[in-house]
Every structure is written in C-alpha cells, then in structure tokens.
C-alpha cells in the first residue's frame, strides 16, 4: 500500500469516526480507496467508522508543515 499512496492524512472527525485523506501515486487508481478502507477498518475491528477520500492536496499548518493526524472535535 505504501507505494500506491504518495501522501496520507488521518482526520479524527468524531469519537468513533475517522477520515483517511490520500493522494494516490497513480491518480487514476480508484481501487486504492477500498484497499485502504479495508486495511484501516481491520485495525479497528469495525468499531470505528472509516471513510477514505482521494484529495489533490493536504492541509498544512501556518508554517507550511503537513500534519499526518488532525483532530477536528
């Protein structure tokens, strides 16, 4: 999976919900969404709602650094 995802960001959007934002290495590879969702869901044993979104860029801090984990609640 690491070679198929160029960048990622985990967004903890609610207590039992996360969104994984990814920039795939191949922008045409839509199958990566289901692969990432299955693998991350398996880690949480189905106790956490996991959504995967393909994005074109990642949010950054005021200093221009990209955060791999963002908590939104």
Buried (B, 14 or more C-beta within 10 A) or exposed (E): EEEBBEBBBBBBBEEEBBBBBBBBEEEEEEEBBEBBBEEBBEEEEEEBEBBBEBBEEBEEEEEEEEEEEBEEE
